Amino acid sequence: MIRNRFTRNAAALAVAFSSGLLPNIAGADPSPRDIMDKVATVRKLDGSEAVVKMTMVDEGGHTREREITMATKLYDGGKTEKRIYRFLSPADVQGTGVLVYDYESQPDDVWVFLPALRKTRRVVSSQRSQSFMGSEFSYGDLSIPALDDFKYTVVKDEPVGGEACWVIDVLPKDGGTADADGYSKKTYWISKEKFAVLKGLYFDHDGKLQKELVAQDFKLLDPAKKRFRPMHMEMTNKQNGRRSVFDTEKISFAPDTKDDYFTTGYLER
């Protein structure tokens, strides 16, 4: 009788652990793919509107500043994030717009409107390694990649700014993905608390360090879903000495952002 009761209790506990009803007492970390899935989720807001200052610094220390408005919204149950960027200043880029459909499991759609030409051009997926409006960020750097196209390995634990992080290597699964992404490898320092990238290293096709990302000043914009956004992002090109900084000056959580913003028609207004 006692043995049967023990057996039934053990079986019940096994079911509870496997279903997540009880904590894992071993405290095992999630798998690297689970971590990256969470990173992709945490950076998505139901909707947002922001004003961003983009500062580009050349190898001689000379700076150029651009003011940008940005809006985002989720569609397809969160599987697609649509974003629009509109350049307000300086005069030589005023009115330039970029529209992005960031898909979960297929190449992004990107359109760029150039007011001087009154023309919209499409950036194809093989060009996502191109510079975003002359900055050290590429179009791909600002999007969430199709996670199935990469392999992930946790290489160590290491803090950044006193915050505990997993360090994860991200490798493309094939040459086509590497060519489109522009890198042979990326290494991310991911906060164990926020599931956000605090630091990133990007390696060129020869395996040499090309760029370093630093993300800081994270703001909790959707407490209910624990969604964070960095207010400061800085990308430094280690090969040419240039760097670009995105500083978010204003941002609001705006799930009711207008759908009209995310159309090529609005882009060309």
Residue pairs with C-beta under 8 A, 6 or more apart in sequence:
13 22
16 22
17 24
29 35
29 154
29 166
30 38
32 152
32 153
32 154
32 166
32 168
33 147
33 152
35 152
35 154
35 166
35 168
35 190
35 195
36 147
36 152
36 168
36 170
37 147
38 195
39 188
39 190
39 195
39 196
39 197
40 104
40 144
40 147
41 78
41 195
42 194
42 195
42 196
42 226
42 227
42 228
43 144
43 196
43 227
43 228
43 229
44 74
44 78
44 81
44 144
44 227
45 72
45 74
45 221
45 222
45 227
45 229
45 253
45 255
46 73
46 74
46 222
46 225
46 253
46 255
47 71
47 72
47 73
47 74
47 253
47 254
47 255
47 256
47 257
48 70
48 71
48 72
48 73
48 221
48 229
48 251
48 252
48 253
48 254
48 257
49 69
49 70
49 71
49 251
49 252
49 254
49 257
50 69
50 70
50 71
50 248
50 249
50 250
50 251
50 252
51 67
51 68
51 69
51 70
51 248
51 249
51 250
51 251
52 67
52 68
52 69
52 70
52 246
52 247
52 248
52 249
53 65
53 66
53 67
53 68
53 245
53 246
53 247
53 249
54 65
54 66
54 67
54 68
54 133
54 135
54 244
54 245
54 246
55 63
55 64
55 65
55 66
55 244
55 245
55 247
56 63
56 64
56 65
56 66
56 134
56 135
56 136
56 242
56 243
56 244
56 245
57 63
57 242
57 243
57 244
57 245
58 241
58 242
59 240
59 241
59 242
64 90
65 90
66 87
66 89
66 90
66 93
66 133
67 87
67 88
67 89
68 85
68 86
68 87
68 88
69 85
69 86
69 88
70 83
70 84
70 85
70 86
71 83
71 84
71 254
71 257
71 261
71 262
72 81
72 82
72 83
72 257
73 81
73 82
73 255
73 257
73 259
73 261
73 262
74 80
74 81
74 82
75 81
75 82
79 103
79 104
79 105
80 101
80 102
80 103
80 104
81 100
81 101
81 102
81 144
82 99
82 100
82 101
82 102
82 262
83 98
83 99
83 100
83 102
83 262
84 97
84 98
84 99
84 100
84 261
84 262
84 266
84 267
85 97
85 98
85 100
86 95
86 96
86 97
87 93
87 94
87 95
87 96
87 97
87 133
88 94
93 133
94 115
95 113
95 115
96 112
96 113
96 114
96 115
96 133
97 112
97 113
97 267
97 268
98 110
98 111
98 112
98 113
98 132
98 133
99 110
99 111
99 112
99 113
99 262
99 263
99 264
99 267
100 108
100 109
100 110
100 139
100 142
100 143
101 108
101 109
101 110
101 262
102 108
102 143
102 144
103 109
103 146
104 144
104 146
104 147
105 146
105 147
105 148
106 146
107 125
107 128
107 146
107 180
108 125
108 128
108 139
108 143
109 122
110 122
110 123
110 128
110 139
111 120
111 121
111 122
111 123
111 264
111 267
112 120
112 121
112 122
112 123
113 119
113 120
113 264
113 267
113 268
114 120
114 121
118 268
120 264
120 267
120 268
123 130
123 139
125 180
126 179
126 180
127 139
128 138
128 139
128 140
128 143
128 180
128 181
128 182
129 138
129 139
129 140
129 179
129 180
129 181
129 182
129 183
130 138
130 139
131 137
131 138
132 138
132 139
132 141
132 142
135 235
135 244
136 211
136 235
136 236
136 237
136 242
136 243
136 244
137 233
137 235
137 244
137 246
138 182
140 180
140 181
140 182
141 202
141 213
141 235
145 181
149 172
149 173
149 174
149 177
150 170
150 171
150 172
150 173
150 177
151 170
151 171
151 172
151 173
152 168
152 169
152 170
152 171
153 168
153 169
153 171
154 166
154 167
154 168
155 167
155 168
155 169
155 187
156 167
157 164
157 165
157 166
157 167
158 165
158 167
158 189
159 165
160 189
160 191
160 198
160 199
161 198
161 216
163 191
163 192
163 193
163 198
164 191
164 192
164 193
165 189
165 190
165 191
165 192
165 198
165 199
166 189
166 190
166 192
167 187
167 188
167 189
167 190
168 187
168 188
168 190
169 185
169 186
169 187
170 185
170 186
170 187
170 188
171 184
171 185
172 178
172 181
172 183
172 184
178 184
178 205
182 202
182 204
183 202
183 203
183 204
183 205
183 210
184 203
184 204
184 205
184 206
184 207
185 202
185 203
185 207
186 200
186 201
186 202
186 203
187 200
187 201
187 203
188 197
188 199
188 200
189 197
189 198
189 199
189 200
190 196
190 197
190 198
191 197
191 198
194 218
194 228
196 215
196 218
196 228
196 230
197 213
197 215
198 214
198 215
198 216
199 212
199 213
199 214
199 215
200 212
200 213
200 215
201 209
201 211
201 212
201 213
202 209
202 210
202 211
202 212
202 213
203 209
203 210
204 210
204 239
208 239
209 238
209 239
210 237
210 238
210 239
211 235
211 236
211 237
211 238
212 235
212 236
212 238
213 233
213 234
213 235
214 232
214 233
214 234
214 236
215 230
215 232
215 233
215 234
216 230
216 231
216 232
216 233
216 234
217 230
217 231
217 232
218 228
218 229
218 230
218 231
219 228
219 229
219 230
219 231
219 248
219 251
220 226
220 227
220 228
221 227
221 228
221 229
221 251
221 253
222 253
229 248
229 251
230 248
231 247
231 248
231 251
232 245
232 246
232 247
232 248
233 245
233 246
234 243
234 244
234 245
234 246
235 243
235 244
235 245
236 242
236 243
237 243
260 266
